[in-house]
Amino acid sequence: MKNEEIIDLTLSSDEDSDEDNLAKAIKLSLESQSSQPQSSQPKQIPFVNDTNTRVTTVSNDITDDIHSVRKRKNKEYLEKKGKESQEKKSSSSSSPSFSSSHSSYRVSSIQRNNINQLYYLSSVIRSVKDDKYNEANNKLSLTLSDIISGEIEACITTNFIYELSWFLENSPGLMNSKNTFILHGNKAEVDEVNTQWQDHLDNIFGKDLFTVARVRVNEFRYGTHHSKCAVAFYASGIRVAIFTNNFIELDWTFKTQGCYVQDFPLKAENDVGDKKKNHFENDLMDYFMKLSASLVPQSAGAKLRKLLREKLPLYDFSSANGRLVASVPGNYTSDEGKKKYGHFRVKDLVLNELSLKNKLSKAEVCMQFTSMGNLYKDQRYLFEVAASLLGEESLPTSNRSNRVKMIWPTFMEAENSVETQERLVVQGLMGNSKYLYEGGTKPLSQRKIQPNLEPLLCKWSGASLMGRQFVIPHIKTYIAYCNSTSSSWSHRQSQYGNEDKTNREKEILYILLTSCNLSSQAFGMVQKSNGAFVIHSWELGILFSPETLHSSKRTFSNTPSHRLLGLYGNDDDTTINDSLDTKIPVPYQIPPIPYMSGDRPYICF
């Protein structure tokens, strides 16, 4: 297939629009540095901060001026709020607690440390000017330092963007690791970053302890390496974490994000090898082996394959509470190849492995993403993805608005967000939102919402259920639900009863937490010309359903004393009922709240 055919039919993704400019900026920065006379000053290492499209630097002590200022301001703010909070506590006997609005959890809101959440929201700070906020709404949330922690012996980290100084400062578990991979999504034009980062890390931590590599996207012009994950190897077991956050400070501080974290023990000695392999292990190995073949330099790929072959078969993944959903760049023509990745992977799982066909025929799907492809040209792709998520071949035009919902913050929600209020980001809260409006030459503010999309649009404000109503999403979730029957996975319409006049519970059939936005590069797209299924980008996510859940009670942890990821709970934890105590942190209302008259989707200018 010619590249021209692929490009003509594909949609642009959120990161692609700025990536060429980022690459040029880094290249110019490197050229400028190379032209400067040599001095005795510490070597400066460029890296990209995708939040404001600029190049900053990392010095030998892994700090930079901008990062230091931001860190100091955050520290001053938290100290100030802490003093105010203490003063209020001393004059009042009340203490922060969860409110009844946390009804998105099926369980009560008591913190039970040895009970699994299917995934976690990442902690946010300074999200609202409320003394109770950080303590109450982050009790069940994680920071990066919670996840990349403990006595890690080796670690694979992958992401689109790294803010190297911040990432290392917030990954304490890497300090003693003997084999750490930093796999990033920079374009080929900035391969100089590989060498300079590598030299820098070798100088600080010792040679060969860190391996820096770029992930290629082959011939696909608009593809990116967008997966966000960490696989940490311990003496006792392995930790698999899948994120929606980039490894940058802004993403872990002021945005609503999701992260799956699960620990797995070593296999029994006589089970090592093919005897005890399961789907999760096979899928994880398949994804990383393919990733290893796309690393620059190639030596990094060989080193990664060696680690995978030696280590991954040693662990027992039979307790995995979800199924991996990956996107791997390629041109897939066979039926077997098509169903391995992208949105066809979801379709295959829900129909053939989870046996949800009957329930999905009456279900709706909520698509919550933070960037989209070009919907001016052809809305066919939107409903191609929706059909797969509902286990259908196609969706009748007359029924689409009843079965497909899209969550996208309104102008008012974005303007009231902490990012806007703190003036941290002027542009780029959400990506490519102009495609929700009609095309033409008029200014975007004067254009109408596309009539076929307007009935699908829903607000983000339901995020008040998890205390995230002022925290703009970067999380990506796709949820299929129907009217509740007897499932333990339900979501009651309590706070917004007027939106669901029947006030019935909604049964969640599955939840997909992923790095995938609504673009053909991410989820893949069927080509009109020859029926091939083409994927441009690397993505990674995990799908949960009652059928994939093994147990709600955690029986193993690599960090057993951790407040959320450990094993040490309260005395009353011994009486917990497994069938009811699985936490499902959906940060918005199910079904979502439709736009009202006058609401307009937020546009990034």
KELORO-127860 format. One record per residue (C-alpha): x, y, z. Coordinates in Angstrom, 3 decimals, decimal comma. Each point is the difference from the previous one (the first is absolute). Layout:
// KELORO-127860
SEMI        x        y        z
SEMI        X        Y        Z
...
This chain:
// KELORO-127860
SEMI        x        y        z
SEMI    0,000    0,000    0,000
SEMI    1,261    3,419   -0,862
SEMI    0,495    2,488    2,775
SEMI   -2,069    2,512   -1,940
SEMI   -3,059   -2,248    0,277
SEMI    0,451   -0,405    3,734
SEMI    0,549    3,689    0,637
SEMI   -3,000    0,999   -2,068
SEMI   -2,355   -2,081    2,098
SEMI    1,413    0,574    3,456
SEMI   -0,706    2,534    2,666
SEMI    2,482    2,186    1,821
SEMI    0,773   -0,689    3,647
SEMI    0,517    2,362    2,920
SEMI    3,775   -0,175    0,272
SEMI    0,710   -0,137   -3,750
SEMI   -0,981    3,600   -0,671
SEMI    2,817    1,392    2,136
SEMI    2,600   -2,701   -0,315
SEMI    1,722    1,285   -3,128
SEMI    0,379    3,400    1,639
SEMI    1,380   -1,653    3,135
SEMI    2,543   -1,931   -2,019
SEMI    1,104    3,126   -1,839
SEMI    0,302    1,920    3,263
SEMI    2,191   -2,679    1,540
SEMI    2,131   -0,280   -3,120
SEMI    0,556    3,757   -0,086
SEMI    0,830   -0,048    3,715
SEMI    2,556   -2,757   -0,496
SEMI    1,559    1,732   -3,000
SEMI    0,212    3,220    1,976
SEMI    1,709   -1,770    2,894
SEMI    2,468   -1,755   -2,297
SEMI    0,998    3,332   -1,532
SEMI    0,789    1,512    3,398
SEMI    3,630   -0,030    1,199
SEMI    0,778   -2,752    2,484
SEMI    0,108    1,009    3,652
SEMI    0,470   -1,616    3,346
SEMI   -3,689    0,359    0,833
SEMI   -2,022   -3,208    0,520
SEMI   -1,318   -1,582   -3,187
SEMI   -3,621    0,926   -0,753
SEMI   -2,440   -2,646   -1,204
SEMI   -3,076    1,099   -1,969
SEMI   -3,340   -1,542    0,611
SEMI   -3,538    0,749   -1,101
SEMI   -2,769    1,264    2,200
SEMI   -3,132   -0,590   -2,087
SEMI   -2,212    2,179    2,189
SEMI    1,209    3,236   -1,490
SEMI    2,039   -0,989   -3,063
SEMI    3,358    1,150    1,217
SEMI    3,451   -1,400    0,469
SEMI    1,469    0,109    3,485
SEMI    3,215   -1,467    1,366
SEMI    1,204   -2,417    2,632
SEMI    3,330    0,655    1,698
SEMI    2,260   -2,509    1,717
SEMI   -1,893    0,162    3,290
SEMI   -3,227   -0,850   -1,875
SEMI   -1,630    3,354    0,640
SEMI   -0,948    2,971   -2,116
SEMI   -1,098    3,535    0,764
SEMI   -3,588   -0,377   -1,145
SEMI   -0,491   -3,231    1,903
SEMI    1,532    1,501    3,144
SEMI   -2,300    3,011   -0,117
SEMI   -3,078   -2,172   -0,481
SEMI    1,062   -2,322    2,795
SEMI    0,697    2,895    2,365
SEMI   -3,389    1,591   -0,741
SEMI   -1,800   -3,282    0,601
SEMI    1,875   -0,469    3,291
SEMI   -0,821    3,536    1,161
SEMI   -3,640   -0,477   -0,951
SEMI   -0,344   -3,318    1,819
SEMI    1,740    1,355    3,110
SEMI   -2,366    2,954    0,038
SEMI   -3,078   -2,205   -0,462
SEMI    1,294   -2,408    2,645
SEMI    0,284    2,789    2,572
SEMI   -3,479    1,282   -0,821
SEMI   -1,383   -3,527    0,222
SEMI    1,594   -0,549    3,431
SEMI   -1,467    3,275    1,261
SEMI   -3,468   -1,017   -1,141
SEMI    0,345   -3,480    1,483
SEMI    0,960    1,442    3,374
SEMI   -3,197    2,058    0,047
SEMI   -2,284   -2,779   -1,197
SEMI   -0,518   -3,617    1,001
SEMI   -1,062   -1,035   -3,503
SEMI    2,464   -1,830   -2,259
SEMI    0,111   -0,520   -3,781
SEMI   -1,948   -3,030   -1,199
SEMI   -1,392   -1,460   -3,163
SEMI   -3,343    1,402   -1,060
SEMI   -2,940   -2,073   -1,150
SEMI    0,625    1,228   -3,530
SEMI    2,702   -2,675   -0,356
SEMI   -2,705   -2,343   -1,274
SEMI    2,117   -1,057   -2,956
SEMI    1,498   -2,572    2,338
SEMI   -2,103   -3,094    0,564
SEMI    1,540   -0,319    3,475
SEMI   -0,149    2,311    2,986
SEMI    2,567    2,758    0,156
SEMI    2,006   -1,431    2,882
SEMI    3,666   -0,362   -0,886
SEMI    0,792   -3,700   -0,098
SEMI    3,629   -0,400   -0,876
SEMI    0,019   -3,626   -1,129
SEMI   -2,956    0,347   -2,386
SEMI    0,707    0,422   -3,691
SEMI   -1,169    2,886   -2,050
SEMI   -0,182   -0,948   -3,651
SEMI    1,962    3,143   -0,654
SEMI    0,797    3,229    1,837
SEMI   -0,312    3,680   -0,677
SEMI    3,289    1,813    0,341
SEMI    0,229    2,500    2,831
SEMI   -0,555    3,670   -0,740
SEMI    1,125    2,948    2,086
SEMI   -1,188    3,583    0,094
SEMI   -2,993   -1,042   -2,094
SEMI   -2,528    2,086    1,895
SEMI    0,478    2,567    2,728
SEMI   -1,485   -2,288    2,613
SEMI    1,826   -1,117    3,131
SEMI   -1,756   -3,353    0,063
SEMI    0,631   -0,807   -3,634
SEMI    3,470   -1,544   -0,043
SEMI   -0,590   -2,207    3,017
SEMI   -3,489   -1,194   -0,908
SEMI    0,167   -0,412   -3,776
SEMI    3,506   -1,436   -0,200
SEMI   -0,375   -2,712    2,634
SEMI   -0,548   -2,594   -2,713
SEMI    2,372    1,577   -2,529
SEMI    3,637   -0,632   -0,871
SEMI    3,062    2,044   -0,860
SEMI    2,781   -1,181   -2,292
SEMI    2,257   -0,455    3,039
SEMI   -2,617   -2,374    1,465
SEMI    0,218   -2,183   -3,086
SEMI    3,698   -0,017   -0,942
SEMI    1,081   -0,831    3,521
SEMI    1,535   -2,748    2,079
SEMI    3,113   -2,078   -0,665
SEMI   -0,163   -0,109   -3,808
SEMI    2,693   -2,120   -1,662
SEMI   -0,871    0,854   -3,621
SEMI   -2,667    2,149   -1,646
SEMI   -1,442    0,706   -3,447
SEMI   -1,622    3,427   -0,352
SEMI   -1,663    1,244   -3,181
SEMI   -1,701    3,276   -0,788
SEMI   -0,579    2,627   -2,655
SEMI    1,712    2,794    1,933
SEMI    2,376    0,028    2,957
SEMI    0,901    2,984    2,156
SEMI    3,198   -1,695    1,065
SEMI    0,778    1,964    3,149
SEMI   -3,488   -0,311    1,402
SEMI   -0,324   -3,663   -1,021
SEMI    3,168   -1,077    1,797
SEMI   -0,784    2,041    3,110
SEMI   -3,397   -1,685    0,229
SEMI    1,132   -3,572   -0,712
SEMI    1,851   -0,985    3,195
SEMI   -0,071   -3,677   -0,897
SEMI    2,358    0,605   -2,922
SEMI    2,860    1,194    2,177
SEMI    1,201   -3,575    0,677
SEMI   -1,126   -1,571   -3,275
SEMI    2,766   -1,726   -1,946
SEMI   -1,801    0,063   -3,345
SEMI   -2,424    2,824   -0,834
SEMI   -1,455    0,747   -3,434
SEMI   -1,225    3,487   -0,961
SEMI   -1,898   -0,471   -3,268
SEMI   -1,423    3,190   -1,485
SEMI   -1,943    1,242   -3,005
SEMI    2,183    2,794   -1,368
SEMI    0,317    0,182   -3,781
SEMI    3,075   -1,163   -1,884
SEMI    1,152    3,596   -0,478
SEMI    0,913    0,204    3,674
SEMI    1,955   -3,238    0,424
SEMI    2,763    2,191    1,419
SEMI   -2,051   -0,015    3,194
SEMI    0,593   -3,745    0,329
SEMI    3,757    0,411    0,057
SEMI    0,047    3,008    2,289
SEMI   -2,467   -1,440    2,485
SEMI    1,875   -3,299   -0,030
SEMI    3,355    1,669    0,670
SEMI   -1,517    2,084    2,745
SEMI   -1,610   -2,939    1,813
SEMI    3,174   -2,073   -0,364
SEMI    1,998    2,795    1,633
SEMI   -2,376    0,268    2,961
SEMI   -1,183   -3,559    0,677
SEMI    2,709   -2,095   -1,622
SEMI    0,456   -1,497   -3,426
SEMI   -2,632   -2,422   -1,346
SEMI   -2,469    0,497    2,854
SEMI   -2,317    2,090   -2,203
SEMI   -0,878   -0,631   -3,651
SEMI   -1,570    2,852   -1,968
SEMI   -1,678   -0,789   -3,321
SEMI   -2,478    1,443   -2,488
SEMI   -2,926   -2,094   -1,241
SEMI   -0,389    0,079   -3,790
SEMI   -3,405    0,087   -1,698
SEMI    1,355   -1,398   -3,267
SEMI   -1,307    1,610   -3,165
SEMI   -3,073    1,591    1,549
SEMI    0,277    3,768   -0,210
SEMI   -2,595    0,836    2,637
SEMI    0,797   -2,755    2,465
SEMI    1,437    0,500    3,484
SEMI    1,181   -2,125    2,869
SEMI   -2,815    0,954    2,381
SEMI   -0,028   -2,951    2,442
SEMI    0,559    0,838    3,654
SEMI    1,017   -2,812    2,292
SEMI    2,542   -1,417    2,426
SEMI    0,980   -3,595    0,673
SEMI    2,057   -0,305    3,187
SEMI    1,869   -3,182    0,961
SEMI    0,504   -0,796    3,702
SEMI    1,646   -2,935    1,746
SEMI   -3,448   -1,130    1,143
SEMI   -2,090    0,738   -3,073
SEMI   -0,885    2,438   -2,769
SEMI   -2,119    3,173   -0,188
SEMI   -1,863    0,990   -3,165
SEMI   -1,264    3,583   -0,212
SEMI   -1,885    1,598   -2,895
SEMI   -0,546    3,773    0,057
SEMI   -1,800    2,739   -1,874
SEMI    2,593    2,534    1,275
SEMI    3,092    1,141   -1,809
SEMI    3,027   -0,011    2,286
SEMI   -0,163    3,753    0,551
SEMI   -0,911    1,989    3,079
SEMI   -3,114    1,673   -1,389
SEMI   -1,614   -3,325   -0,909
SEMI    0,445   -1,331    3,553
SEMI   -1,076    3,180    1,751
SEMI   -2,831    1,824   -1,736
SEMI   -1,780   -2,518   -2,249
SEMI   -2,426   -2,846    0,584
SEMI    1,910   -3,171   -0,851
SEMI   -0,352   -3,737    0,448
SEMI    2,566   -2,671    0,801
SEMI   -0,314   -3,784    0,224
SEMI    2,449   -1,603    2,430
SEMI    0,157   -3,701    0,866
SEMI    2,707   -2,171    1,559
SEMI    0,629   -3,643   -0,886
SEMI    2,060   -2,587    1,916
SEMI    2,607   -2,444   -1,254
SEMI   -1,267   -3,274   -1,425
SEMI    0,578   -3,206    1,892
SEMI    3,271   -1,529   -1,158
SEMI   -1,648   -2,850   -1,931
SEMI   -2,401    2,419   -1,752
SEMI    2,659    2,131   -1,707
SEMI   -0,239   -0,284   -3,771
SEMI   -2,985   -0,733   -2,200
SEMI   -1,992   -1,898    2,619
SEMI   -1,348    3,035    1,806
SEMI   -0,165    2,592   -2,804
SEMI   -3,223    1,963   -0,290
SEMI   -1,501    2,677   -2,225
SEMI    1,442    2,902    1,958
SEMI    3,565   -1,315   -0,135
SEMI   -0,289   -0,811   -3,707
SEMI   -1,426    3,411   -0,856
SEMI    2,612    1,835    2,075
SEMI    2,845   -1,957   -1,598
SEMI   -1,416    0,505   -3,497
SEMI   -0,289    3,754    0,455
SEMI    3,477    0,562    1,428
SEMI    1,712   -2,345   -2,444
SEMI   -1,493    1,949   -2,883
SEMI    0,975    3,255    1,714
SEMI    3,568   -1,245    0,423
SEMI    0,290   -0,503   -3,769
SEMI   -0,798    3,690   -0,534
SEMI    2,547    1,542    2,363
SEMI    2,729    2,397   -1,043
SEMI    2,792   -0,871    0,624
SEMI   -0,441   -3,677   -0,877
SEMI    2,292   -1,009    2,857
SEMI   -2,709    1,194    2,402
SEMI   -2,440   -2,389   -1,642
SEMI    2,366   -2,940    0,445
SEMI    0,522    0,912    3,661
SEMI   -3,767    0,244    0,575
SEMI   -0,685   -3,359   -1,658
SEMI    2,601   -1,644    2,231
SEMI   -1,687    1,398    3,117
SEMI   -3,454   -1,089   -1,183
SEMI    1,052   -3,556   -0,839
SEMI    1,846   -0,463    3,265
SEMI   -2,470    1,662    2,345
SEMI   -3,589    0,079   -1,261
SEMI   -0,604   -3,803   -0,013
SEMI    0,863   -0,114    3,713
SEMI   -3,176    1,745    1,182
SEMI   -3,528   -1,266    0,556
SEMI   -2,474    2,325   -1,740
SEMI   -3,037   -2,213    0,619
SEMI   -1,494    2,550    2,424
SEMI   -0,062    2,828   -2,590
SEMI   -3,269    1,906    0,329
SEMI   -0,135    1,224   -3,599
SEMI    0,969   -0,722   -3,593
SEMI    2,580    2,066   -1,871
SEMI   -1,118    2,018   -3,010
SEMI    2,959    1,214   -2,049
SEMI    0,543    1,811   -3,276
SEMI    3,084   -0,958   -2,022
SEMI    0,781    1,837   -3,256
SEMI   -0,669   -2,148   -3,033
SEMI   -2,091   -0,852   -3,021
SEMI   -2,185   -2,962    0,994
SEMI   -1,841   -1,912   -2,714
SEMI   -0,829   -3,405    1,525
SEMI   -2,921   -0,530    2,348
SEMI    2,396   -1,342    2,623
SEMI    2,261    3,034   -0,275
SEMI   -2,809    2,535    0,120
SEMI   -1,444   -1,208    3,302
SEMI    3,310    0,175    1,909
SEMI    0,160    3,787    0,347
SEMI   -1,962    3,240    0,067
SEMI   -3,771    0,222    0,097
SEMI   -0,378   -3,427   -1,638
SEMI    1,821   -1,415    3,027
SEMI   -2,753    1,404    2,234
SEMI   -2,665   -1,469   -2,281
SEMI    1,603   -3,433    0,100
SEMI    0,306    0,073    3,794
SEMI   -3,574    1,050    0,747
SEMI   -1,561   -2,415   -2,487
SEMI    2,180   -3,106    0,138
SEMI    1,718   -0,017    3,389
SEMI   -2,376    1,926    2,263
SEMI   -3,214   -1,185   -1,680
SEMI   -1,736    3,359    0,288
SEMI   -1,824   -0,112   -3,354
SEMI   -3,530   -0,215    1,407
SEMI    0,456    2,796    2,516
SEMI    1,877    2,209   -2,450
SEMI   -2,900   -0,125   -2,439
SEMI   -1,920    2,191    2,468
SEMI    2,963    1,955    1,315
SEMI    1,336    3,513   -0,448
SEMI    3,645    1,026   -0,178
SEMI    1,530    3,074    1,599
SEMI    3,158    1,176   -1,771
SEMI    2,127    2,311    2,135
SEMI    3,174    1,171   -1,702
SEMI    2,105    3,151   -0,129
SEMI    0,762    0,385   -3,688
SEMI   -1,560   -1,066   -3,271
SEMI    0,690   -0,430   -3,668
SEMI   -1,407    1,983   -2,892
SEMI   -3,774   -0,252    0,208
SEMI   -0,531    2,690   -2,659
SEMI    0,779   -2,385   -2,781
SEMI   -1,706   -3,193    1,028
SEMI   -1,858   -0,974    3,177
SEMI    0,014   -3,613   -1,128
SEMI    2,999   -0,707    2,199
SEMI   -1,722    1,106    3,211
SEMI   -2,737   -2,575   -0,527
SEMI    2,453   -2,654   -1,218
SEMI    1,619    0,132    3,434
SEMI   -3,333    0,215    1,834
SEMI   -1,276   -3,069   -1,857
SEMI    3,034   -2,028    1,090
SEMI   -0,381    1,167    3,602
SEMI   -3,612   -1,236   -0,095
SEMI    0,883   -3,270   -1,721
SEMI   -1,840    0,979   -3,194
SEMI    0,949   -0,067   -3,671
SEMI   -1,533    3,450   -0,461
SEMI   -2,419    2,381    1,701
SEMI   -3,232    1,053   -1,753
SEMI   -0,074    3,766   -0,573
SEMI   -3,414    0,322    1,646
SEMI    1,212   -1,504    3,284
SEMI    3,443    1,542    0,437
SEMI   -0,905    2,883    2,296
SEMI   -1,737   -2,412    2,390
SEMI    2,948   -2,359    0,296
SEMI    3,111    2,186   -0,253
SEMI    1,014    2,750    2,434
SEMI    3,151    2,142   -0,033
SEMI    1,270    1,845    3,059
SEMI    1,660    3,303   -0,829
SEMI    0,331    2,949    2,413
SEMI   -2,019    3,090   -0,791
SEMI    1,512    3,472   -0,267
SEMI   -1,213    0,774    3,509
SEMI    1,511   -3,177    1,452
SEMI    3,359    0,692   -1,631
SEMI    0,011    3,655    1,059
SEMI   -0,725   -1,014    3,598
SEMI    2,711   -2,655    0,036
SEMI    3,049    0,348    2,198
SEMI    2,303    0,133   -3,024
SEMI   -1,789    3,063   -1,313
SEMI   -0,386    1,591    3,415
SEMI    3,663   -0,478    0,817
SEMI    0,936    1,124   -3,536
SEMI    2,254   -3,016   -0,353
SEMI   -1,097   -0,767   -3,546
SEMI   -1,389    2,576   -2,401
SEMI   -0,359   -2,407   -2,917
SEMI   -0,368   -3,723   -0,361
SEMI   -2,255   -1,138    2,856
SEMI   -1,739   -2,282   -2,498
SEMI    1,077   -0,891   -3,531
SEMI   -1,578    0,581   -3,432
SEMI   -3,394    0,961    1,416
SEMI   -0,651    2,227   -3,024
SEMI   -1,267   -3,143   -1,730
SEMI   -3,109    0,034    2,191
SEMI   -1,064    3,133   -1,873
SEMI   -1,031    0,481   -3,618
SEMI    2,707    0,925   -2,479
SEMI    0,163    3,279   -1,879
SEMI    1,741    3,331    0,030
SEMI   -1,819    1,539    2,962
SEMI    1,861    0,336    3,301
SEMI   -0,441   -3,117    2,139
SEMI   -1,930    2,001    2,591
SEMI   -2,684    0,669   -2,634
SEMI   -0,331   -3,506   -1,368
SEMI   -2,719   -2,467    0,924
SEMI    0,582   -3,387    1,559
SEMI   -0,146   -2,755   -2,615
SEMI   -3,674   -1,080    0,041
SEMI    0,817   -3,732   -0,076
SEMI    2,290    0,370    3,010
SEMI   -2,018    2,386    2,168
SEMI   -2,386   -2,705    1,357
SEMI    3,000   -2,093    1,072
SEMI    1,788    2,639    2,069
SEMI    0,016   -0,262    3,798
SEMI    1,553    2,036    2,798
SEMI    3,019   -0,728    2,125
SEMI   -1,672    1,531    3,068
SEMI   -1,129   -3,401    1,237
SEMI    3,604   -0,301    1,146
SEMI   -1,136    1,594    3,271
SEMI   -0,700   -3,596    1,028
SEMI    3,738   -0,459    0,408
SEMI    0,894    3,571    0,862
SEMI    1,362    0,669   -3,489
SEMI   -2,556    2,481   -1,325
SEMI    2,621    2,768   -0,203
SEMI    2,773   -2,253   -1,269
SEMI   -0,032   -0,301   -3,785
SEMI    0,371   -3,608   -1,205
SEMI    2,980   -1,539   -1,684
SEMI   -1,342   -3,446    0,936
SEMI   -1,514   -2,070   -2,835
SEMI   -2,816   -2,417    0,822
SEMI   -2,549   -1,877   -2,096
SEMI   -2,885   -1,533    1,938
SEMI   -2,854   -2,222   -1,201
SEMI   -3,050   -0,087    2,276
SEMI   -3,648   -0,994   -0,003
SEMI   -2,949   -0,028    2,395
SEMI    0,974   -1,957    3,079
SEMI   -1,133   -3,562    0,568
SEMI    1,897   -1,775    2,763
SEMI    3,620    0,953   -0,625
SEMI    2,217    1,155    2,843
SEMI    1,434    2,663   -2,315
SEMI   -2,599    2,703    0,118
SEMI   -0,193    3,757    0,140
SEMI   -3,082    1,581    1,583
SEMI   -1,438    3,279   -1,222
SEMI   -0,177    1,759    3,346
SEMI    1,445    3,457   -0,405
SEMI   -1,541    0,812   -3,384
SEMI   -3,329   -1,788    0,256
SEMI   -1,639    2,491   -2,368
SEMI    2,270   -1,236   -2,778
SEMI   -1,296   -3,575    0,359
SEMI   -3,688    0,146    0,828
SEMI   -0,207   -3,751    0,548
SEMI    2,787    0,299    2,600
SEMI    1,107   -3,514   -0,862
SEMI    3,476   -1,274    0,595
SEMI    2,266   -0,431   -2,985
SEMI    1,942   -3,210   -0,354
SEMI    3,572    0,509   -1,202
SEMI    0,853   -2,739   -2,477
SEMI    3,632    1,007   -0,401
SEMI    2,417    2,887    0,427
SEMI    2,956    0,665   -2,292
SEMI    2,722    2,187    1,515
SEMI    2,449    0,919   -2,739
SEMI    2,387    2,488   -1,573
SEMI   -2,146   -0,088   -3,182
SEMI   -1,758    3,139   -1,137
SEMI   -2,703   -0,052   -2,653
SEMI    2,321   -0,070   -3,000
SEMI    0,736   -2,561   -2,663
SEMI    3,688    0,158    0,833
SEMI   -0,792   -1,223    3,504
SEMI   -2,888   -2,462   -0,395
SEMI    0,619   -1,007   -3,623
SEMI   -2,238    0,481   -3,027
SEMI   -1,356   -2,179   -2,800
SEMI    1,201    1,294   -3,374
SEMI   -2,663    0,535   -2,629
SEMI    2,282   -1,037   -2,841
SEMI    0,875   -3,536    1,080
SEMI   -1,565   -0,750    3,391
SEMI    3,350   -0,062    1,810
SEMI    0,055    1,043    3,644
SEMI    2,740    2,603    0,457
SEMI    1,439    1,229    3,314
SEMI    2,600    2,776    0,142
SEMI    0,769    0,418    3,722
SEMI    1,114   -1,970    3,022
SEMI   -2,701   -0,015    2,689
SEMI   -0,715   -2,067    3,093
SEMI   -3,064   -0,462    2,165
SEMI   -1,817   -2,540    2,140
SEMI   -3,603   -1,192   -0,093
SEMI   -1,853   -0,995    3,178
SEMI   -3,311   -1,808    0,363
SEMI   -1,605   -2,230    2,643
SEMI    1,176   -2,943   -2,115
SEMI    3,677    1,051    0,205
SEMI   -0,044    0,638    3,763
SEMI    1,624   -2,783    2,008
SEMI   -0,233    1,354    3,532
SEMI   -0,564    3,357    1,603
SEMI    2,344   -0,829    2,874
SEMI    3,712    0,547   -0,569
SEMI    2,045   -3,019    1,037
SEMI    3,437    1,116   -1,208
SEMI    1,933    3,258   -0,102
SEMI    3,576    1,005   -0,766
SEMI   -0,465    2,897    2,451
SEMI   -2,050   -1,678    2,759
SEMI   -0,078    2,962    2,388
SEMI   -1,164    2,569   -2,564
SEMI   -3,223    1,826    0,961
SEMI   -1,853   -1,065   -3,187
SEMI    2,198   -2,488   -1,865
SEMI    0,911   -2,037    3,075
SEMI   -1,532   -2,806    2,037
SEMI   -0,388    1,629    3,402
SEMI   -3,591    1,078    0,530
SEMI   -2,265    0,813    2,902
SEMI   -1,154   -2,585    2,527
SEMI   -3,490   -0,200   -1,485
SEMI    1,332   -0,903   -3,465
SEMI   -0,333   -3,712    0,765
SEMI   -3,779    0,163   -0,408
SEMI   -0,029    1,551   -3,470
SEMI   -2,225   -1,656   -2,608
SEMI    2,001   -0,582   -3,193
SEMI   -3,043    0,322   -2,286
SEMI   -0,828    3,532    1,112
SEMI    3,295    1,636    0,799
SEMI    1,597    0,722   -3,340
SEMI    0,643    3,694   -0,414
SEMI   -0,822    1,515   -3,392
SEMI    1,206    3,618   -0,050
SEMI   -2,058    1,407   -2,856
SEMI    0,630    3,767    0,257
SEMI   -3,226    1,052   -1,727
SEMI   -3,705   -0,738   -0,018
SEMI   -1,349   -3,186   -1,635
SEMI   -1,965    0,586   -2,153
SEMI    1,772    3,300   -0,686
SEMI   -1,767    3,357    0,269
SEMI   -1,073    1,352   -3,426
SEMI    0,830    3,516   -1,111
SEMI   -2,735    2,501    0,784
SEMI   -1,162    2,855   -2,176
SEMI    2,821    2,511   -0,332
SEMI    2,805   -2,440    0,853
SEMI    2,849   -0,003   -2,481
SEMI    2,958   -2,401   -0,142
SEMI    3,305    1,505    1,041
SEMI    2,309    0,960   -2,880
SEMI    3,778    0,159    0,147
SEMI    1,016    3,047   -1,982
